[in-house]
Amino acid sequence: MKLRYIAFTLLMLLFTTGSRACDICGCANSGAYFGLLPQSHKSVIGLRYQRLHFVTHGDSKVLRTEEHFNVGEVYARFFPVKRVQVMAFVPYRIDKQVTSADVKKQNGLGDITVLANYNLFNTFMDGENARTFNHTLLVGGGIKLPTGRFKFDENNTLEVANANFQLGTGSTDFILSAFYTINKDQWGLSTNISRKFNTTNSQDYRFGNQLYGTVDLYRSFEVGKLSITPSLGVYGEHAAHGVQKGEVLDITGGRLLNATAGVTFFTNKWTLGITGQKPIAQKSASGHVIAKERVLVQLGFLF
């Protein structure tokens, strides 16, 4: 009863929208896309690669700016005790900004994220016999640590004077999250929703809070010892304005809705997933920033 009350409270916090939220961008503050995480009763360790692309002032020959974010991550999911799932993401970023005048690059460690979720129910764990109908619900949260560099000088022409073009946010941020998956025979529906509460960093900048989540419908096909799982879904992200030195920054924040399509291959020991995203609706930074297609590739070892 007590656990259900805690879960209800966490879900209410997830859906409580604050008056300010953070930027939609490719920076370390961007919402996380988890993709399909098959074999939810098994631990996994692996590598992920994500590519993001944004265009600012696309109609202007002078002001047009393209930003490319390439993020490689070591990720892991494990169960230190039964019903508690811990996930960790350690990113390394290679970013590039192209303007009409020059090209600027940066690379380095990004912000590390750790999530811990409690399995309110997991029929994979709760029964020893195979079922035709299974579902899992995890609720919990985590922390994003300021391990990525956040330092920019708006007067330094050698650097990108943009808070969004940093390796990290410079702040310790807190996350609430919930994951629900339901399977019947070869079909499944996977959903997750997360809410991130950001704090002010040492440069008196605070990215706004953020709400993001996914819904993916999938079907598995067995080919010998290999399972092939194509999926279709949507990824949504909402962000409000950031705050710098107490001043609300109007040209920040926004909303984004992407269509997603992917395929995941897995055996008893390995999983390989490829997912593409295409924006179908968006308004970021008052319409000045346009998000382009995204790609995520993840390879994991199951144990």
C-alpha positions as CSV (number, residue, x, y, z in Angstrom):
1,M,0.0,0.0,0.0
2,K,2.8,2.4,1.0
3,L,4.7,1.6,-2.3
4,R,1.5,2.3,-4.3
5,Y,1.2,5.7,-2.5
6,I,4.8,6.6,-3.3
7,A,4.3,5.6,-7.0
8,F,1.1,7.7,-7.2
9,T,3.0,10.7,-5.8
10,L,5.8,10.3,-8.3
11,L,3.4,10.0,-11.2
12,M,1.6,13.2,-10.1
13,L,5.0,15.0,-10.0
14,L,5.7,13.8,-13.5
15,F,2.6,15.4,-14.9
16,T,2.8,18.6,-12.9
17,T,4.1,21.2,-15.4
18,G,6.0,24.1,-14.0
19,S,5.8,27.6,-15.3
20,R,9.3,27.4,-16.8
21,A,11.0,24.5,-18.5
22,C,14.3,24.0,-20.4
23,D,15.6,24.3,-23.9
24,I,14.9,21.8,-26.7
25,C,18.3,21.4,-28.3
26,G,21.1,19.0,-28.8
27,C,23.0,20.0,-25.8
28,A,23.5,18.0,-22.6
29,N,20.1,19.3,-21.4
30,S,18.2,17.6,-24.3
31,G,15.7,14.9,-23.4
32,A,16.9,11.3,-23.4
33,Y,15.5,8.8,-25.9
34,F,15.8,5.3,-24.4
35,G,14.6,3.3,-27.4
36,L,13.4,-0.3,-27.0
37,L,15.1,-2.1,-24.1
38,P,14.3,-5.8,-24.7
39,Q,14.6,-8.6,-22.2
40,S,13.5,-6.3,-19.3
41,H,14.4,-9.0,-16.7
42,K,18.1,-9.1,-17.8
43,S,21.0,-6.9,-17.2
44,V,22.8,-5.2,-20.1
45,I,25.9,-3.3,-20.8
46,G,26.7,-1.7,-24.2
47,L,27.4,1.3,-26.4
48,R,25.1,3.8,-28.0
49,Y,25.6,6.4,-30.7
50,Q,23.1,9.2,-31.4
51,R,23.3,11.9,-34.1
52,L,21.3,15.1,-33.9
53,H,21.1,18.0,-36.3
54,F,19.6,21.5,-35.9
55,V,19.4,24.5,-38.2
56,T,18.9,28.1,-36.9
57,H,17.7,31.0,-39.0
58,G,17.5,28.7,-42.0
59,D,16.1,31.4,-44.4
60,S,19.0,33.7,-43.9
61,K,22.3,33.4,-45.9
62,V,24.1,35.5,-43.2
63,L,22.6,34.2,-40.0
64,R,22.1,30.5,-41.0
65,T,23.7,28.2,-38.5
66,E,23.9,24.4,-38.5
67,E,24.8,22.4,-35.4
68,H,25.7,18.8,-35.4
69,F,25.8,16.7,-32.2
70,N,27.4,13.3,-32.2
71,V,27.0,11.5,-28.8
72,G,28.6,8.2,-28.0
73,E,27.6,6.6,-24.7
74,V,28.5,3.7,-22.5
75,Y,25.3,2.5,-21.0
76,A,24.3,-0.2,-18.5
77,R,21.2,-1.6,-16.9
78,F,21.4,-4.0,-13.9
79,F,19.5,-5.2,-10.9
80,P,21.5,-4.8,-7.6
81,V,18.5,-6.3,-5.8
82,K,15.4,-7.9,-7.0
83,R,12.8,-5.3,-8.3
84,V,15.3,-2.4,-8.4
85,Q,16.6,-1.5,-11.8
86,V,19.6,0.9,-12.2
87,M,20.5,2.5,-15.5
88,A,23.6,4.6,-16.1
89,F,24.7,6.6,-19.2
90,V,28.2,8.0,-19.6
91,P,28.3,10.2,-22.8
92,Y,31.2,11.5,-24.9
93,R,30.3,14.3,-27.2
94,I,31.7,15.5,-30.6
95,D,29.9,18.7,-31.6
96,K,30.3,21.0,-34.6
97,Q,28.7,24.4,-35.5
98,V,28.8,25.7,-39.1
99,T,28.1,29.3,-39.8
100,S,28.6,31.4,-42.9
101,A,31.8,32.7,-41.4
102,D,33.5,29.6,-39.8
103,V,33.3,26.2,-38.3
104,K,33.7,25.6,-34.5
105,K,34.2,22.2,-32.9
106,Q,34.3,20.8,-29.4
107,N,34.5,17.4,-27.9
108,G,34.7,15.8,-24.4
109,L,32.9,14.0,-21.6
110,G,29.2,15.0,-21.3
111,D,26.9,14.9,-18.3
112,I,26.6,11.4,-16.6
113,T,23.1,10.3,-15.8
114,V,22.1,7.6,-13.3
115,L,18.5,6.3,-12.9
116,A,17.0,3.9,-10.3
117,N,13.5,2.5,-10.8
118,Y,11.5,0.2,-8.7
119,N,9.6,-2.7,-10.3
120,L,6.0,-2.3,-9.0
121,F,5.2,-5.4,-11.1
122,N,7.1,-7.5,-13.6
123,T,5.5,-10.7,-14.7
124,F,8.9,-11.8,-16.2
125,M,10.3,-11.9,-12.7
126,D,7.1,-12.9,-10.8
127,G,6.6,-16.2,-12.5
128,E,8.9,-19.1,-13.5
129,N,6.8,-20.3,-16.4
130,A,6.6,-18.5,-19.8
131,R,3.4,-16.5,-20.3
132,T,1.6,-15.2,-23.4
133,F,0.8,-12.0,-21.6
134,N,3.4,-9.9,-19.7
135,H,3.7,-6.4,-18.4
136,T,6.1,-4.4,-16.3
137,L,5.8,-1.0,-14.5
138,L,8.8,0.8,-13.1
139,V,8.8,4.1,-11.3
140,G,11.7,6.1,-9.8
141,G,14.1,8.7,-10.7
142,G,17.7,9.8,-10.8
143,I,20.3,12.4,-11.1
144,K,22.3,14.1,-13.9
145,L,25.8,15.1,-12.8
146,P,27.7,18.2,-14.1
147,T,30.6,16.2,-15.5
148,G,30.5,17.9,-18.9
149,R,32.1,21.3,-19.4
150,F,29.8,24.3,-19.2
151,K,31.8,27.5,-19.8
152,F,31.2,30.1,-22.4
153,D,32.0,33.8,-22.9
154,E,29.6,35.8,-25.0
155,N,32.5,38.1,-25.9
156,N,34.9,35.4,-27.0
157,T,34.6,35.1,-30.8
158,L,36.7,31.9,-30.7
159,E,34.0,30.0,-28.9
160,V,30.3,29.4,-29.5
161,A,28.5,32.0,-27.3
162,N,25.5,29.8,-26.8
163,A,24.5,28.0,-23.6
164,N,23.0,25.2,-25.7
165,F,26.3,24.5,-27.5
166,Q,28.1,23.1,-24.4
167,L,29.3,19.7,-23.4
168,G,27.2,19.8,-20.2
169,T,24.8,22.0,-18.4
170,G,27.1,22.8,-15.4
171,S,24.2,21.9,-13.0
172,T,23.1,19.0,-10.9
173,D,19.6,18.1,-12.2
174,F,17.0,15.6,-10.9
175,I,14.8,13.3,-12.9
176,L,11.5,11.4,-12.2
177,S,10.7,8.6,-14.6
178,A,8.2,5.8,-15.3
179,F,8.4,2.9,-17.7
180,Y,5.5,0.7,-18.7
181,T,5.6,-2.2,-21.1
182,I,2.9,-4.7,-22.1
183,N,3.3,-7.8,-24.3
184,K,0.8,-10.2,-25.6
185,D,2.2,-13.0,-27.8
186,Q,4.5,-11.3,-30.3
187,W,3.1,-7.8,-29.9
188,G,4.1,-5.2,-27.4
189,L,3.7,-1.6,-26.4
190,S,6.5,0.3,-24.6
191,T,6.0,3.7,-23.0
192,N,8.1,5.9,-20.8
193,I,7.8,9.4,-19.4
194,S,10.4,11.5,-17.6
195,R,10.4,14.9,-16.0
196,K,13.7,16.7,-15.3
197,F,14.1,19.4,-12.7
198,N,17.1,21.6,-13.4
199,T,19.1,23.8,-11.0
200,T,21.2,26.9,-11.5
201,N,24.8,26.5,-12.4
202,S,27.9,28.4,-11.4
203,Q,27.4,30.9,-14.3
204,D,24.0,31.8,-12.9
205,Y,22.2,30.0,-15.8
206,R,19.4,27.6,-15.3
207,F,17.9,25.5,-18.1
208,G,14.2,25.2,-17.5
209,N,12.5,22.0,-16.4
210,Q,11.7,19.4,-19.1
211,L,9.0,16.8,-19.8
212,Y,9.7,14.1,-22.4
213,G,8.5,10.6,-23.3
214,T,7.9,7.9,-25.9
215,V,5.3,5.4,-27.1
216,D,6.5,2.5,-29.3
217,L,4.4,-0.3,-30.8
218,Y,6.4,-3.4,-31.8
219,R,6.1,-7.0,-33.0
220,S,8.7,-9.7,-32.7
221,F,9.5,-12.3,-35.4
222,E,11.6,-15.4,-34.5
223,V,14.2,-16.4,-37.1
224,G,16.0,-19.4,-35.7
225,K,17.8,-18.2,-32.5
226,L,17.4,-14.5,-33.6
227,S,14.5,-12.3,-32.7
228,I,13.7,-9.3,-35.0
229,T,11.5,-6.6,-33.6
230,P,10.5,-3.7,-35.8
231,S,8.7,-0.8,-34.1
232,L,6.8,2.4,-34.8
233,G,6.1,5.2,-32.4
234,V,6.4,8.8,-31.3
235,Y,8.8,10.8,-29.1
236,G,7.6,14.1,-27.5
237,E,9.5,16.8,-25.7
238,H,8.3,19.9,-24.0
239,A,10.6,22.7,-22.7
240,A,10.0,26.2,-21.4
241,H,12.3,29.1,-21.0
242,G,15.7,29.1,-19.5
243,V,16.8,31.8,-16.9
244,Q,20.0,33.7,-16.9
245,K,21.0,35.9,-14.0
246,G,17.3,36.1,-12.9
247,E,16.1,37.1,-16.4
248,V,13.8,34.8,-18.3
249,L,15.1,34.1,-21.8
250,D,12.2,34.3,-24.2
251,I,14.0,32.8,-27.2
252,T,14.5,29.4,-25.5
253,G,12.3,26.4,-24.9
254,G,9.6,24.9,-27.1
255,R,8.0,21.7,-28.0
256,L,8.9,18.8,-30.4
257,L,7.0,15.7,-31.6
258,N,9.0,13.1,-33.6
259,A,7.8,10.0,-35.4
260,T,10.0,7.1,-34.7
261,A,10.8,3.9,-36.6
262,G,13.3,1.2,-35.7
263,V,14.3,-2.4,-35.6
264,T,15.9,-4.3,-32.8
265,F,17.7,-7.6,-33.2
266,F,18.4,-9.8,-30.1
267,T,19.6,-13.2,-29.1
268,N,20.1,-14.6,-25.6
269,K,23.3,-12.6,-25.2
270,W,23.3,-9.7,-27.6
271,T,21.0,-6.9,-28.8
272,L,21.4,-4.4,-31.6
273,G,18.9,-1.6,-32.2
274,I,18.6,1.1,-34.9
275,T,16.1,3.9,-34.6
276,G,15.4,6.9,-36.8
277,Q,13.3,10.0,-35.8
278,K,11.6,12.5,-38.1
279,P,10.0,15.7,-36.7
280,I,6.3,16.0,-37.5
281,A,5.6,19.0,-35.3
282,Q,7.8,21.5,-33.6
283,K,8.3,25.0,-32.3
284,S,11.6,25.7,-30.6
285,A,13.2,29.0,-29.6
286,S,10.2,30.9,-30.9
287,G,10.5,29.1,-34.3
288,H,14.1,30.1,-34.9
289,V,15.5,26.6,-34.4
290,I,14.5,23.7,-36.6
291,A,15.3,20.1,-35.5
292,K,16.2,17.7,-38.3
293,E,16.2,13.9,-38.4
294,R,17.9,11.9,-35.6
295,V,19.5,8.4,-35.6
296,L,20.2,6.2,-32.6
297,V,22.2,2.9,-32.8
298,Q,22.8,0.8,-29.7
299,L,24.6,-2.5,-29.1
300,G,24.3,-4.3,-25.8
301,F,25.5,-7.5,-24.1
302,L,22.8,-9.3,-22.1
303,F,23.6,-11.2,-18.9
